[in-house]
Amino acid sequence: MAVTLCGVWMPNPTLSGNVLPSQIKPSSTALSATPRLLSSSTIQIVGGKSHGQYVNGRVNTNRTFEDSSEESLWTNLDADIYHWTKTLRPIQWYPGHIAKTEKELKEQLKLMDVVIEVRDARIPLSTSHPQMESWLGNRKRILVLNREDMISTEDRNAWATYYAMQGIKVVFSNGQLGMGSMRLSRLAKALASGVNVKRRAKGLLPRPGRMHRVRAGIVGYPNVGKSSLINRLLKRRMCPAAPRPGVTRELKWVRFGRDLELLDSPGIIPMRISDQSAAIKLAICDDIGERSYDVADVAAILVQMLTRLPSVGSKILYNRYKIDSDGVCGNIFVHKLAVQLFNGDTHQAAFRILTDFRKGKFGWIALERPPR
């Protein structure tokens, strides 16, 4: 049963424009996914284009009124998403094959030389596993934000600036079209070569046979594009891939060049998702099993989010569906669309809205921005 989400258009009075998500108390505001700062000593990230935020090779950190206003918008949106989800049935998804894979993967990680972590560029915070840091330790790591074609230039700039301000850059990729795969390929091979050099410098004997090759694991949430990325790196279809979570169900090693092996792994997700704001974003972006959530509820929250974002707003929704969304709560919008196009079937109407977002019918936009 879908829950009516009304009265959500008023800004949260407890928030100011400069409040960070990590400073918000869950009892009254957003419980947002706050990422851990990545240490440059344990992570190597490359790629990215030159953007307007960079001046003479450095990040322009001058804050403007527009920057502050935009920061306030995203902070308030996170707070509202938290309140919208409080009345809904919690989203939880942990199929049996993930439990088995997680156990096997943690054992394999002990043997890996390099780890490539893939996240969804639309929701980089929500697709960051809370235990990943402890699993990886000090291993060489590459961070990839996949589906860069599904976010705007402004979104990409924001994330590039966020990592650049920490002294690192990020690999933006498109596993479907191969964008970013060459940069990732060069870095992976360079890291593999570096591992072999250090091994020889320590006087260690090379591994016998196939085990002489450096081992790299590709890890991340379900449906973030891990298998597609491997297929692009190898330039042939070696791993099953489809635009839905749960396709890859077992670990699989594939050879990449002379000195490197890649491990394709099923998506891993926490056994219990405590951050329901992140869970809603996973559902919107199809990074979690559909059986775990009510499609109508998720679509209703998506409508409310899109209406709040200046890059979308009520106008684009009206142009798409000929339904006025200004001042209307998301569930009412879904019901109106159901009556207009689907003979009152709210499930079909909600699925249409989610599909339109996933196909970029409202424009390519991210649902998260970096914390300030």
Backbone torsions as a table, in degrees:
resi	resn	phi	psi	omega
1	MET	NA	123.7	179.7
2	ALA	-73.0	146.5	-179.8
3	VAL	-103.2	130.2	-179.6
4	THR	-70.0	125.8	-177.6
5	LEU	-109.5	89.2	-177.2
6	CYS	-114.6	170.0	177.1
7	GLY	64.6	35.0	-173.7
8	VAL	-108.9	1.4	-173.1
9	TRP	-87.0	-12.5	179.1
10	MET	-77.9	135.6	177.1
11	PRO	-62.2	152.0	180.0
12	ASN	-73.0	117.6	-173.7
13	PRO	-70.7	-14.6	-176.6
14	THR	-85.7	-3.5	-175.2
15	LEU	-106.9	144.0	171.1
16	SER	-110.0	167.1	-174.1
17	GLY	-66.2	-19.2	-175.6
18	ASN	-107.9	14.3	179.9
19	VAL	-78.3	129.5	176.9
20	LEU	-83.1	147.9	177.7
21	PRO	-55.3	-37.0	-178.1
22	SER	-70.2	-14.2	-179.8
23	GLN	-95.7	-2.2	-176.4
24	ILE	-84.7	132.1	178.5
25	LYS	-81.9	130.4	-176.4
26	PRO	-57.9	-25.2	-174.9
27	SER	-67.2	-20.7	-177.1
28	SER	-133.3	-10.9	-176.7
29	THR	-140.3	-158.1	-169.5
30	ALA	-74.5	142.9	170.3
31	LEU	-106.2	82.5	-173.3
32	SER	-90.3	159.1	179.0
33	ALA	-78.5	107.6	-177.5
34	THR	-96.8	118.1	-175.9
35	PRO	-78.2	154.6	172.3
36	ARG	-83.9	140.5	177.3
37	LEU	-65.9	134.7	-174.8
38	LEU	-90.1	128.7	-178.3
39	SER	-75.6	130.3	-179.0
40	SER	-67.0	-15.4	179.7
41	SER	-79.9	-16.9	-177.8
42	THR	-117.7	0.5	-177.7
43	ILE	-138.7	136.8	177.2
44	GLN	-122.5	123.0	-174.8
45	ILE	-131.2	131.8	-178.3
46	VAL	-133.3	169.1	174.9
47	GLY	106.8	-173.2	179.5
48	GLY	96.9	153.2	-179.4
49	LYS	-101.9	170.1	175.6
50	SER	-80.5	128.6	-175.0
51	HIS	-121.9	170.2	-176.4
52	GLY	-63.5	-20.0	-178.7
53	GLN	-75.9	-10.9	-176.1
54	TYR	-98.1	134.2	178.6
55	VAL	-126.8	117.9	-179.5
56	ASN	53.4	41.5	177.1
57	GLY	81.6	-0.2	179.8
58	ARG	-118.1	158.9	179.6
59	VAL	-76.9	132.1	175.7
60	ASN	-80.9	107.3	-175.4
61	THR	-95.8	9.9	178.3
62	ASN	-65.9	124.6	-178.9
63	ARG	-91.2	137.2	177.9
64	THR	-114.6	171.4	177.3
65	PHE	-62.2	-37.0	179.3
66	GLU	-64.5	-38.6	178.1
67	ASP	-60.4	-46.9	-178.5
68	SER	-64.1	-40.8	179.7
69	SER	-64.8	-41.1	179.6
70	GLU	-67.6	-39.1	177.1
71	GLU	-60.7	-41.2	179.1
72	SER	-63.8	-39.3	179.8
73	LEU	-59.5	-47.7	-177.7
74	TRP	-69.7	-35.8	177.3
75	THR	-64.4	-46.1	179.7
76	ASN	-66.4	-35.6	178.9
77	LEU	-64.6	-42.7	176.7
78	ASP	-59.4	-41.2	179.5
79	ALA	-63.2	-43.5	-179.2
80	ASP	-66.4	-39.6	178.5
81	ILE	-59.7	-41.2	177.8
82	TYR	-58.5	-45.4	-179.4
83	HIS	-68.6	-38.4	179.7
84	TRP	-62.9	-36.1	-176.1
85	THR	-80.8	-14.6	-175.4
86	LYS	-62.8	-30.0	-177.1
87	THR	-91.2	-3.1	-175.0
88	LEU	-95.5	160.1	173.4
89	ARG	-65.7	129.1	-178.1
90	PRO	-57.8	141.2	177.4
91	ILE	-90.2	118.5	177.3
92	GLN	-137.0	136.3	-178.9
93	TRP	-150.8	112.8	-179.3
94	TYR	-148.9	74.1	-179.3
95	PRO	-63.7	159.4	-174.1
96	GLY	-57.8	-37.2	-176.4
97	HIS	-67.3	-25.1	178.9
98	ILE	-71.7	-40.3	177.8
99	ALA	-59.9	-44.4	178.9
100	LYS	-65.0	-43.0	-178.3
101	THR	-64.8	-41.1	-178.2
102	GLU	-59.5	-42.0	178.9
103	LYS	-63.8	-45.0	-179.6
104	GLU	-67.9	-39.3	-177.2
105	LEU	-65.3	-40.3	179.3
106	LYS	-62.7	-32.7	175.9
107	GLU	-70.9	-41.1	179.8
108	GLN	-67.7	-33.4	-178.9
109	LEU	-60.7	-29.6	179.2
110	LYS	-64.7	-24.1	-177.2
111	LEU	-99.3	-4.1	-174.8
112	MET	-84.3	145.1	175.8
113	ASP	-93.0	-33.7	-176.4
114	VAL	-136.3	141.9	176.3
115	VAL	-124.5	130.2	176.2
116	ILE	-107.8	111.6	179.6
117	GLU	-96.9	124.1	-178.0
118	VAL	-107.1	132.0	175.9
119	ARG	-126.4	162.2	177.1
120	ASP	-82.5	120.7	-176.5
121	ALA	-62.0	-21.5	178.6
122	ARG	-75.1	-28.1	-178.1
123	ILE	-142.5	66.3	-176.3
124	PRO	-62.3	-31.2	-179.0
125	LEU	-74.5	-43.9	-176.9
126	SER	-70.3	-21.8	179.1
127	THR	-101.2	23.5	174.0
128	SER	-102.4	115.5	-177.6
129	HIS	-69.4	129.0	-175.4
130	PRO	-63.3	-20.3	-178.8
131	GLN	-101.9	2.2	-174.6
132	MET	-60.6	-41.0	-178.8
133	GLU	-57.9	-47.1	-177.3
134	SER	-68.9	-31.8	179.4
135	TRP	-69.0	-39.6	-171.2
136	LEU	-84.6	-30.6	-179.0
137	GLY	61.6	-129.9	-176.6
138	ASN	-100.9	18.3	-179.6
139	ARG	-67.5	150.3	174.7
140	LYS	-60.1	136.2	-173.3
141	ARG	-140.9	144.4	174.8
142	ILE	-120.5	130.4	177.2
143	LEU	-103.3	127.9	-178.4
144	VAL	-121.2	127.9	170.5
145	LEU	-100.7	102.3	-176.4
146	ASN	-85.6	161.8	-177.7
147	ARG	68.3	42.9	177.9
148	GLU	-64.7	-21.1	178.3
149	ASP	-72.6	-9.7	-176.2
150	MET	-103.0	10.8	174.5
151	ILE	-127.0	161.7	-178.1
152	SER	-80.7	167.8	175.7
153	THR	-61.1	-38.0	179.2
154	GLU	-63.6	-41.5	177.4
155	ASP	-62.8	-45.1	-179.0
156	ARG	-62.9	-42.4	177.5
157	ASN	-58.5	-43.4	-177.0
158	ALA	-61.2	-44.3	-179.1
159	TRP	-72.8	-37.1	177.2
160	ALA	-62.5	-41.0	178.7
161	THR	-66.0	-41.5	-179.4
162	TYR	-56.9	-46.6	-179.4
163	TYR	-75.6	-34.6	179.4
164	ALA	-64.8	-35.4	179.0
165	MET	-67.5	-17.5	174.5
166	GLN	-94.9	4.6	179.9
167	GLY	83.7	16.7	-179.2
168	ILE	-131.6	162.8	174.8
169	LYS	-120.8	170.4	-175.1
170	VAL	-127.5	146.1	173.1
171	VAL	-85.8	113.7	172.1
172	PHE	-94.0	133.0	-175.6
173	SER	-138.8	163.6	172.2
174	ASN	-133.2	98.8	-175.7
175	GLY	-62.8	-26.0	-179.7
176	GLN	-73.4	-42.2	-175.7
177	LEU	-102.5	-9.4	176.5
178	GLY	91.2	0.9	179.2
179	MET	-63.7	131.3	-179.7
180	GLY	87.7	-12.4	-176.7
181	SER	-68.4	-32.7	179.3
182	MET	-66.9	-43.6	178.2
183	ARG	-63.0	-42.2	179.2
184	LEU	-64.9	-39.7	179.3
185	SER	-61.5	-46.0	-179.6
186	ARG	-62.9	-41.7	-178.8
187	LEU	-67.4	-42.9	-179.6
188	ALA	-61.0	-43.4	180.0
189	LYS	-68.8	-36.3	178.3
190	ALA	-65.6	-41.7	177.9
191	LEU	-64.8	-39.5	178.0
192	ALA	-62.2	-43.0	178.9
193	SER	-63.4	-40.4	179.3
194	GLY	-63.9	-38.5	178.5
195	VAL	-63.1	-42.4	179.9
196	ASN	-66.5	-37.4	178.4
197	VAL	-63.0	-45.5	179.5
198	LYS	-64.3	-35.8	-179.9
199	ARG	-65.3	-42.4	179.2
200	ARG	-68.3	-37.0	-179.4
201	ALA	-63.5	-29.6	178.7
202	LYS	-85.2	0.0	179.0
203	GLY	77.8	18.2	-179.2
204	LEU	-80.6	142.3	177.9
205	LEU	-74.2	145.9	176.9
206	PRO	-64.1	149.9	177.6
207	ARG	-65.7	143.2	-179.1
208	PRO	-71.9	143.7	173.2
209	GLY	57.2	-136.5	-176.3
210	ARG	-64.6	-23.9	-178.5
211	MET	-74.4	-3.8	174.8
212	HIS	-66.5	-24.9	-176.8
213	ARG	-74.5	148.2	176.0
214	VAL	-71.6	140.3	-176.5
215	ARG	-106.2	129.3	179.1
216	ALA	-126.7	131.6	178.5
217	GLY	-105.9	138.9	175.6
218	ILE	-105.1	117.5	-173.4
219	VAL	-127.7	161.4	177.8
220	GLY	159.4	179.7	179.3
221	TYR	-67.3	166.0	175.9
222	PRO	-62.4	143.6	171.3
223	ASN	61.6	27.2	175.3
224	VAL	-92.0	-2.1	174.5
225	GLY	102.5	25.2	-178.1
226	LYS	-64.8	-49.9	-177.1
227	SER	-66.9	-39.9	177.7
228	SER	-61.9	-38.0	179.2
229	LEU	-65.7	-41.1	177.4
230	ILE	-62.8	-44.8	179.9
231	ASN	-60.3	-36.8	177.5
232	ARG	-69.4	-39.6	178.3
233	LEU	-63.2	-40.9	-178.2
234	LEU	-82.4	-13.8	-178.6
235	LYS	62.4	29.5	173.9
236	ARG	-163.2	158.0	-176.7
237	ARG	-83.2	101.0	179.9
238	MET	-109.3	-20.8	-176.6
239	CYS	-125.5	135.4	178.2
240	PRO	-63.2	136.2	-178.8
241	ALA	-143.3	139.9	177.2
242	ALA	-156.2	152.8	-176.6
243	PRO	-77.4	54.8	175.7
244	ARG	-156.0	150.6	-178.9
245	PRO	-72.5	147.9	173.6
246	GLY	92.6	11.3	-179.2
247	VAL	-73.3	-49.9	176.4
248	THR	-78.5	125.4	-173.6
249	ARG	-125.2	1.6	178.1
250	GLU	-151.1	158.1	178.6
251	LEU	-71.2	141.6	-179.4
252	LYS	-146.1	124.1	176.5
253	TRP	-90.1	136.7	175.5
254	VAL	-133.9	144.9	-177.7
255	ARG	-83.9	135.9	179.1
256	PHE	-128.4	99.7	-177.6
257	GLY	74.0	-164.9	-175.1
258	ARG	-82.9	-30.8	-170.2
259	ASP	-116.1	9.5	-172.6
260	LEU	-139.2	137.6	172.2
261	GLU	-119.8	139.9	-179.8
262	LEU	-110.7	139.2	176.4
263	LEU	-107.7	113.9	173.4
264	ASP	-86.7	131.9	-176.2
265	SER	-129.5	150.6	173.4
266	PRO	-62.0	156.9	178.2
267	GLY	-62.9	139.7	177.6
268	ILE	-114.9	140.3	-175.2
269	ILE	-143.7	148.9	-179.3
270	PRO	-57.2	146.9	178.9
271	MET	-59.6	-36.6	177.1
272	ARG	-132.6	125.3	179.5
273	ILE	-91.5	105.7	-178.8
274	SER	-81.3	-26.9	-179.5
275	ASP	-91.4	97.2	-177.5
276	GLN	-74.6	-19.5	171.8
277	SER	-63.8	-43.3	176.6
278	ALA	-66.2	-39.2	-179.2
279	ALA	-61.8	-40.4	178.2
280	ILE	-62.3	-41.4	179.8
281	LYS	-67.0	-36.9	175.4
282	LEU	-61.3	-41.0	179.3
283	ALA	-67.1	-43.5	179.9
284	ILE	-59.5	-41.9	-176.3
285	CYS	-87.8	5.4	177.7
286	ASP	63.2	36.3	178.2
287	ASP	-102.8	16.6	178.7
288	ILE	-150.1	153.1	-175.9
289	GLY	-58.9	136.7	-176.0
290	GLU	-64.9	-26.6	-179.2
291	ARG	-69.0	-12.2	-175.7
292	SER	-84.8	-8.9	-174.6
293	TYR	-141.9	160.6	175.2
294	ASP	-86.5	116.1	-174.3
295	VAL	-59.0	-39.7	-178.2
296	ALA	-65.3	-40.9	178.6
297	ASP	-64.2	-43.9	-178.4
298	VAL	-65.5	-42.5	178.4
299	ALA	-63.9	-37.5	179.2
300	ALA	-62.7	-43.0	178.1
301	ILE	-67.3	-38.3	177.3
302	LEU	-59.2	-44.7	178.6
303	VAL	-57.9	-45.0	-179.5
304	GLN	-65.4	-36.1	177.3
305	MET	-67.4	-46.5	-177.4
306	LEU	-63.3	-37.2	-179.8
307	THR	-65.6	-29.9	-179.7
308	ARG	-79.4	-23.2	-176.2
309	LEU	-82.4	125.3	-178.7
310	PRO	-59.1	-30.0	-178.1
311	SER	-72.5	-13.5	178.2
312	VAL	-118.1	-82.1	176.7
313	GLY	76.1	177.6	-176.8
314	SER	-66.1	-30.8	-174.9
315	LYS	-63.4	-45.3	-178.6
316	ILE	-66.6	-38.5	176.3
317	LEU	-63.6	-39.5	178.9
318	TYR	-67.0	-42.4	179.5
319	ASN	-61.8	-31.2	-177.6
320	ARG	-79.7	-42.2	-171.2
321	TYR	-118.4	-7.1	-176.5
322	LYS	60.0	36.5	176.5
323	ILE	-128.4	130.7	-179.5
324	ASP	-77.1	121.4	-179.3
325	SER	-104.8	-2.9	-177.2
326	ASP	-67.4	117.2	179.2
327	GLY	78.6	5.0	-178.3
328	VAL	-104.1	133.2	178.3
329	CYS	-71.0	156.7	-171.4
330	GLY	-58.1	-40.0	-177.9
331	ASN	-66.2	-36.6	176.7
332	ILE	-63.0	-40.5	178.3
333	PHE	-62.0	-44.6	179.1
334	VAL	-61.3	-42.8	179.6
335	HIS	-65.0	-38.8	177.8
336	LYS	-62.9	-43.2	178.7
337	LEU	-65.1	-37.9	178.8
338	ALA	-61.4	-44.8	179.7
339	VAL	-66.2	-38.2	-174.8
340	GLN	-73.3	-38.2	-172.1
341	LEU	-119.5	-21.9	-169.0
342	PHE	-129.3	28.5	176.7
343	ASN	52.8	37.9	176.4
344	GLY	85.3	3.8	-179.5
345	ASP	-79.9	99.8	-176.9
346	THR	-69.5	-29.1	178.4
347	HIS	-63.5	-45.6	179.2
348	GLN	-65.2	-39.8	179.1
349	ALA	-64.6	-43.5	179.7
350	ALA	-65.0	-41.7	179.1
351	PHE	-63.5	-36.1	177.5
352	ARG	-63.2	-43.3	179.9
353	ILE	-62.9	-46.0	179.9
354	LEU	-63.9	-41.6	179.2
355	THR	-64.4	-40.2	178.7
356	ASP	-62.8	-40.0	177.2
357	PHE	-64.7	-45.7	-177.0
358	ARG	-66.3	-23.9	177.9
359	LYS	-95.8	5.0	175.9
360	GLY	77.6	23.1	-178.6
361	LYS	-68.8	-19.7	177.7
362	PHE	-100.4	6.3	-172.6
363	GLY	101.3	161.3	179.9
364	TRP	-89.2	113.7	-175.3
365	ILE	-138.6	149.6	172.3
366	ALA	-90.5	156.0	177.8
367	LEU	-103.5	4.6	177.9
368	GLU	-141.0	149.6	170.4
369	ARG	-126.4	155.8	-177.4
370	PRO	-63.4	148.0	173.5
371	PRO	-69.3	147.6	179.6
372	ARG	-96.9	NA	NA
